[in-house]
Amino acid sequence: MEECKKKVLAHVEHIKTVGSHCTTEETTKQALILPLLNILDFNPFDPQKVKAEYGANFPGAKASERVDYALFSSGTPVIFIEAKPYNNKLTNHDGQLSRYFNSTPGVTVAAITNGTEWRFFTDLKLPNVMDSTPFLTVNFDMLEDKDIEQLSKFRYDMFNPDKLKSFAEERNLLDLFTSTIGNCLREVDQDFVRFIATRANLTPKLTTKFLETITPLVKQSLKDAISEMVVSGLSTPQPVISPTQATAATQPDTTEEVSESIDAIDPANPKIITTAAERKILTILKDMLSGVVNEEEIVGKDTESYYSVLYQNKTNRWIIRYVGDKRKTQVYFPIELTEQHKSGIKKCGLEFGSGGSIILDKPESVMRLSVVIFDALAYCLDDNNFKRERGNKGEVPETQD
């Protein structure tokens, strides 16, 4: 990743130097587009990875219609790229690009670029129909670290259609949520006022008249809260440090970092070791479920074989069981996975293990299983499921291989 970052940053400087000289589409391709493909390990000199002026046979296709570049992985086209001259505005994408995308099911991404701005499209709304709006826009004139990280997902050695589609969906939701939150902050409606009043534990009955009365106060409080957050983040006063404290400050304090990353051994049973990953799973589930149940009702419990997240600390009401080792990390649920669950899990780029388990590449990946987690919690909340002993479909064996 660091090597890729260095190359991308060097490419930014290259664009600044030669961009203004790229007055034609062909020059833009040679000087700006192909170098980036090479950085992403789509070697433009390898026809097994990159084919220029790519034409495909489909009904209605004209002989003259060709996509500027088709990027290949395992012998299949996966990305189509339409090129424009450096000084062109990308106000709309070429209809030819969408026709090629729509007629080639194996292609995951279509992109249009003028060498400095890249717009990436996929088919989130309708399968095999290119969306009208990009899920990601990267502008090399205003490049940020997060842009480099996102670009790395398109590298040849990391290219994964399912994970890329999941990334596109996450980007789409982030944009949607950001827009919605922005609208809520700019235009405070009654639902938002009711939400704030409820979270503030106001005792009066929240009638329409009362909500109208407090709306101006909520608007002012919102402005004050945002201002306070900005000011505290930018201008927190620094304490006066004595020479002794200054000397001590030069020594790195890694206590907190270590405490979050080291394993915790149960003093009553040294064989029970709670890892940082297991604590991360608990933190994630607490955050996810805080809007449904009280945070203190979500409790972690470790054993020699697995780590459980329990509802109300009841061992029979486990929401998830996490089994982590050096070879493979898996999670189990107390409910039988439906076909809808399985389809969603595959779409998120996760794989299934043995015994109804799901394999995680990292603890944070459990957030992709939000639908299953909420269904597992609903199962735990239903007392009817615990009136008598019953075997759970997702029960993890007491002993692991």
Secondary structure, DSSP 8 states (H G I E B T S, - for coil): -HHHHHHHHHHHHHHHHHGGG--SHHHHIIIIIHHHHHHTT--TT-TTTEEEEE----TT--TT--EEEEEEETTEEEEEEEE--TT---SS--HHHHHHHHT-TT--EEEEE-SSEEEEE--SSBTTB--SS-SEEEEGGG--HHHHHHHHTT-GGG--HHHHHHHHHHHHHHHHHHHHHHHHHHS--HHHHHHHHHHTT--S---HHHHHHHHHHHHHHHHHHHHHHHHHHH--------HHHHHHHTS---HHHHHHHS-EEETTEEEEEE-HHHHHHHHHHHHHHTTTS-GGGEEEEE-SS-EEEEETT-TTSEEEEEEE-SS-EEEE-SS---HHHHHHHHHTT-EE-GGG-EE-SSGGGGGGGHHHHHHHHHHHH-GGGGSS----TT---SS--
